[in-house]
Amino acid sequence: MKRLILAAMLATGLAGAAHADDALKSAIAGEHRAAASKARDAYRHPYETLTFFGIKPNMTVIELSPGGGWYTEILAPYLRDQGKLYGAVPDAESRGGKAFRDRLAANGAVYGKVTPVQFAPPGSIALGAPNSVDMVVTFRNLHNWLGNGDDAVLTVLKEAHKVLKPGGVLGVVEHRLPAKMEQDAKASSGYMHEAYVIRMAERAGFKLAAKSEVNANPKDTADHEKGVWTLPPVLTNKDKDREKYLAIGESDRMTLKFVKQ
């Protein structure tokens, strides 16, 4: 009897995992996503990245500084029915904060349950009640916070640690600077040392759970004239060496999973 019960529990768990996988694949393939957004999937690997972080459709998740909402397009429909998504953005009077809120309002069927949270480091960083969310994710943002110094990065990471439940996950994707290259104090190139990111997260109280090379790009030398923005999708140099940079693709990126113990 015990074996039958265990087998039934295992089967139920596997079925639930398969359903969650299907839901994530469906969100990524959704018609609400623009063709230009889907074109970036080959470089950003959203399915593999979010699966690596351990996301589930019933989680409460905070996305820090979603920018244009590339990942929000995926997270919002995935978490809509069973979970909850918060977008940590500047206030509605700022250009970025207004643009994010306008995007939510323009498609209630997809974004209607996403809640903006005011977040503008190094000033306003309060993300919510302690021990209240399952996962915090941030994609290519740490270099922006480092522009305000080490303390700004550490403050954000400490706030993420505070708001997460015990066992909660911080998922980080960031442009990666080779260890042999010197990083300037404000990461003005957009690239950061992986060791630095790990060290700061550990100082904030996190434990590194795993690394993934899913977003690695060995073609990226990280020494471009105008930093990471030289590469697609920005292509700051416009037509200058355009084919060269298109051939490289998007930046080499670290993908790190941290856990609050």
C-alpha positions as a printed NumPy array, in Angstrom:
array([[  0.   ,   0.   ,   0.   ],
       [  2.801,   2.418,   0.908],
       [  4.438,   1.741,  -2.448],
       [  1.179,   2.499,  -4.23 ],
       [  0.782,   5.768,  -2.33 ],
       [  4.375,   6.781,  -3.054],
       [  3.95 ,   5.9  ,  -6.715],
       [  0.765,   7.963,  -6.906],
       [  2.479,  10.917,  -5.224],
       [  5.414,  10.67 ,  -7.632],
       [  3.112,  10.514, -10.629],
       [  1.179,  13.551,  -9.389],
       [  4.401,  15.471,  -8.858],
       [  5.688,  14.625, -12.312],
       [  2.364,  15.602, -13.88 ],
       [  2.436,  18.924, -12.023],
       [  5.997,  19.608, -13.173],
       [  5.077,  18.801, -16.764],
       [  2.091,  21.145, -16.556],
       [  4.31 ,  23.926, -15.206],
       [  6.777,  23.339, -18.048],
       [  3.96 ,  23.518, -20.589],
       [  2.675,  26.742, -19.018],
       [  6.106,  28.344, -19.235],
       [  6.575,  27.249, -22.839],
       [  3.117,  28.617, -23.635],
       [  3.95 ,  31.996, -22.067],
       [  7.161,  32.189, -24.1  ],
       [  5.361,  31.262, -27.317],
       [  2.409,  33.584, -26.627],
       [  1.002,  35.742, -29.418],
       [  1.166,  38.771, -27.122],
       [  4.962,  38.793, -27.525],
       [  6.256,  40.88 , -30.412],
       [  8.412,  39.262, -33.076],
       [ 11.305,  41.501, -32.005],
       [ 11.034,  40.139, -28.459],
       [ 10.947,  36.528, -29.614],
       [ 14.017,  37.153, -31.752],
       [ 16.002,  37.637, -28.542],
       [ 15.045,  34.197, -27.181],
       [ 17.97 ,  32.615, -29.011],
       [ 20.357,  34.732, -26.934],
       [ 18.488,  35.011, -23.633],
       [ 17.16 ,  31.452, -23.293],
       [ 14.127,  32.344, -21.141],
       [ 12.868,  28.798, -20.696],
       [ 16.237,  27.415, -19.624],
       [ 17.009,  30.456, -17.45 ],
       [ 13.724,  30.492, -15.536],
       [ 13.753,  26.705, -15.163],
       [ 17.281,  26.939, -13.748],
       [ 16.054,  29.458, -11.174],
       [ 13.315,  26.981, -10.228],
       [ 10.309,  29.151, -11.003],
       [  6.823,  27.676, -10.447],
       [  3.46 ,  29.093, -11.595],
       [  2.184,  29.489,  -8.017],
       [  5.08 ,  31.63 ,  -6.809],
       [  5.094,  35.245,  -5.71 ],
       [  7.867,  36.882,  -7.738],
       [  9.45 ,  40.345,  -7.846],
       [ 11.193,  41.434, -11.022],
       [ 13.69 ,  44.189, -10.258],
       [ 13.972,  46.987, -12.821],
       [ 12.136,  45.243, -15.7  ],
       [ 13.02 ,  48.051, -18.125],
       [ 11.164,  47.511, -21.381],
       [  9.454,  44.464, -19.916],
       [ 11.11 ,  41.752, -22.01 ],
       [ 10.891,  39.204, -19.203],
       [  7.628,  40.678, -17.916],
       [  6.025,  39.495, -21.165],
       [  6.783,  35.945, -20.061],
       [  6.403,  36.166, -16.295],
       [  3.027,  37.964, -16.316],
       [  0.98 ,  35.307, -18.131],
       [  2.898,  32.477, -16.483],
       [  2.12 ,  33.709, -12.948],
       [ -1.279,  35.242, -13.686],
       [ -3.624,  32.462, -12.549],
       [ -1.833,  30.865,  -9.61 ],
       [  0.968,  33.21 ,  -8.603],
       [  1.736,  36.903,  -8.307],
       [  4.17 ,  39.208, -10.122],
       [  5.446,  42.54 ,  -8.857],
       [  7.404,  44.867, -11.121],
       [  9.882,  46.97 ,  -9.14 ],
       [ 10.007,  50.235, -11.097],
       [ 10.385,  54.005, -10.517],
       [  7.334,  56.085,  -9.649],
       [  4.69 ,  56.911, -12.228],
       [  6.085,  60.421, -12.765],
       [  9.332,  59.077, -14.209],
       [  9.624,  58.09 , -17.849],
       [ 10.478,  54.474, -17.083],
       [  7.822,  54.119, -14.406],
       [  5.138,  55.623, -16.626],
       [  6.12 ,  53.481, -19.617],
       [  5.9  ,  50.312, -17.531],
       [  2.493,  51.204, -16.121],
       [  1.218,  52.199, -19.578],
       [  2.297,  48.821, -20.875],
       [  0.367,  47.051, -18.131],
       [ -2.736,  49.128, -18.811],
       [ -2.593,  48.509, -22.567],
       [ -3.131,  44.75 , -22.261],
       [ -5.141,  43.829, -19.199],
       [ -5.609,  40.247, -20.379],
       [ -1.868,  39.648, -20.004],
       [ -0.697,  42.243, -17.474],
       [ -3.828,  43.009, -15.481],
       [ -2.603,  41.279, -12.321],
       [  0.938,  42.663, -12.327],
       [  1.508,  45.127,  -9.481],
       [  4.113,  47.916,  -9.738],
       [  6.281,  48.499,  -6.663],
       [  8.171,  51.778,  -6.394],
       [ 11.882,  51.057,  -6.708],
       [ 14.537,  53.609,  -7.629],
       [ 18.004,  52.848,  -6.23 ],
       [ 19.84 ,  54.293,  -4.449],
       [ 16.837,  56.108,  -2.946],
       [ 13.568,  54.189,  -2.852],
       [ 14.262,  50.463,  -2.544],
       [ 11.632,  49.025,  -0.167],
       [ 10.237,  45.938,  -1.915],
       [  7.67 ,  44.681,   0.59 ],
       [  7.154,  42.873,   3.871],
       [  9.948,  40.646,   5.174],
       [  9.715,  36.947,   4.251],
       [  6.853,  37.556,   1.83 ],
       [  7.989,  36.434,  -1.645],
       [  9.32 ,  33.241,  -3.192],
       [ 11.664,  34.633,  -5.818],
       [ 13.382,  37.86 ,  -6.834],
       [ 14.832,  38.064, -10.337],
       [ 16.888,  40.693, -12.087],
       [ 18.214,  40.696, -15.622],
       [ 21.199,  42.851, -16.648],
       [ 20.739,  45.488, -13.949],
       [ 23.528,  45.206, -11.393],
       [ 25.91 ,  47.351, -13.454],
       [ 23.373,  50.205, -13.288],
       [ 23.286,  50.045,  -9.504],
       [ 27.075,  49.872,  -9.292],
       [ 27.095,  53.284, -10.948],
       [ 26.122,  54.562,  -7.49 ],
       [ 28.849,  52.561,  -5.74 ],
       [ 29.272,  49.248,  -3.92 ],
       [ 26.917,  50.334,  -1.157],
       [ 24.067,  50.794,  -3.649],
       [ 24.496,  47.244,  -4.954],
       [ 24.722,  45.849,  -1.447],
       [ 21.644,  47.767,  -0.28 ],
       [ 19.533,  46.382,  -3.129],
       [ 20.729,  42.839,  -2.485],
       [ 20.032,  43.158,   1.234],
       [ 16.51 ,  44.367,   0.487],
       [ 15.987,  41.386,  -1.823],
       [ 17.227,  39.1  ,   0.943],
       [ 14.868,  40.678,   3.452],
       [ 11.735,  40.344,   1.323],
       [ 12.391,  36.705,   0.391],
       [ 11.04 ,  33.818,   2.425],
       [ 13.571,  31.398,   3.935],
       [ 14.574,  29.147,   1.059],
       [ 13.592,  31.858,  -1.426],
       [ 15.641,  32.377,  -4.574],
       [ 17.452,  35.369,  -6.021],
       [ 18.057,  34.835,  -9.746],
       [ 20.652,  37.043, -11.438],
       [ 21.649,  37.433, -15.077],
       [ 24.393,  39.982, -15.781],
       [ 26.908,  40.896, -18.483],
       [ 30.14 ,  39.098, -17.571],
       [ 33.597,  40.633, -17.628],
       [ 36.48 ,  38.138, -17.949],
       [ 38.36 ,  37.774, -14.671],
       [ 41.642,  38.813, -16.348],
       [ 40.181,  42.19 , -17.359],
       [ 40.014,  45.108, -14.943],
       [ 36.586,  46.339, -13.951],
       [ 36.172,  50.049, -13.447],
       [ 34.523,  51.133, -10.22 ],
       [ 31.211,  52.045, -11.84 ],
       [ 31.026,  49.263, -14.459],
       [ 30.636,  51.902, -17.158],
       [ 31.095,  49.249, -19.868],
       [ 28.076,  47.34 , -18.547],
       [ 30.231,  44.31 , -17.749],
       [ 30.937,  42.98 , -14.242],
       [ 33.128,  40.315, -12.707],
       [ 31.196,  37.217, -11.706],
       [ 33.279,  36.91 ,  -8.538],
       [ 32.246,  40.427,  -7.53 ],
       [ 28.541,  39.672,  -7.935],
       [ 28.873,  36.487,  -5.884],
       [ 30.837,  38.26 ,  -3.184],
       [ 28.263,  41.049,  -2.86 ],
       [ 25.34 ,  38.614,  -2.748],
       [ 27.081,  36.622,  -0.034],
       [ 27.694,  39.82 ,   1.936],
       [ 23.941,  40.456,   1.712],
       [ 23.287,  37.07 ,   3.334],
       [ 22.733,  34.814,   0.32 ],
       [ 24.315,  31.461,  -0.425],
       [ 25.302,  30.65 ,  -3.991],
       [ 23.231,  27.6  ,  -4.94 ],
       [ 24.312,  27.101,  -8.547],
       [ 25.794,  28.649, -11.681],
       [ 24.644,  28.081, -15.246],
       [ 26.386,  28.744, -18.558],
       [ 23.093,  28.835, -20.454],
       [ 23.619,  32.521, -21.307],
       [ 27.342,  32.261, -22.014],
       [ 28.696,  33.599, -25.301],
       [ 32.366,  32.743, -25.966],
       [ 32.353,  35.034, -29.034],
       [ 32.041,  38.091, -26.794],
       [ 35.431,  39.595, -25.912],
       [ 33.872,  42.254, -23.632],
       [ 36.26 ,  44.947, -24.881],
       [ 34.026,  46.865, -27.269],
       [ 34.335,  50.557, -28.062],
       [ 31.082,  51.513, -26.36 ],
       [ 30.775,  48.685, -23.899],
       [ 28.06 ,  46.077, -23.967],
       [ 25.774,  48.432, -25.881],
       [ 28.001,  48.008, -28.936],
       [ 26.442,  44.558, -29.334],
       [ 22.86 ,  43.738, -30.283],
       [ 20.153,  44.531, -29.612],
       [ 21.311,  48.141, -28.995],
       [ 24.074,  48.358, -31.636],
       [ 25.149,  51.809, -30.482],
       [ 27.588,  52.159, -33.391],
       [ 24.654,  51.728, -35.796],
       [ 26.051,  50.739, -39.212],
       [ 29.709,  50.784, -38.172],
       [ 30.905,  47.155, -38.091],
       [ 27.259,  46.135, -37.816],
       [ 27.726,  42.688, -39.34 ],
       [ 30.672,  42.015, -37.059],
       [ 28.627,  42.707, -33.947],
       [ 25.588,  40.842, -35.226],
       [ 27.852,  37.838, -35.742],
       [ 28.963,  38.047, -32.114],
       [ 25.402,  38.281, -30.832],
       [ 24.366,  39.448, -27.384],
       [ 26.842,  39.66 , -24.511],
       [ 28.429,  36.851, -22.548],
       [ 26.384,  36.57 , -19.354],
       [ 26.631,  34.994, -15.939],
       [ 23.507,  33.231, -14.681],
       [ 23.512,  32.784, -10.917],
       [ 21.047,  31.248,  -8.458],
       [ 21.27 ,  32.355,  -4.823],
       [ 19.22 ,  31.091,  -1.889],
       [ 18.159,  32.705,   1.379],
       [ 18.842,  30.206,   4.147]])
